[in-house]
Amino acid sequence: GDLLPADGVLIQGNDLKIDESALTGESDHVRKSLDKDPLLLSGTHVMEGSGRMVVTAVGVNSQSGIIFTLLGAAGDDEDDGKDRKG
């Protein structure tokens, strides 16, 4: 159940399964390997196995950071619109 703190590319793995439901809504665990689907995303959880990755993005530059930034921007637009009306 370790939380991945950053986006990265898998460089070494042993029967690695990731819970990506926080980002995709898919409840099935996703098997990650070097030759098939090596991308690991921040905000997801390691459910089985182990691995090493090269970090490619952190914070607001990660996939979860981009999503939160976009959600925040959408919320700001809605708030701005309410302020102008009232």
Helices and strands as residue ranges (DSSP letters): E 2-3, E 7-19, H 21-24, E 30-32, E 39-40, E 45-57, G 59-61, H 63-85
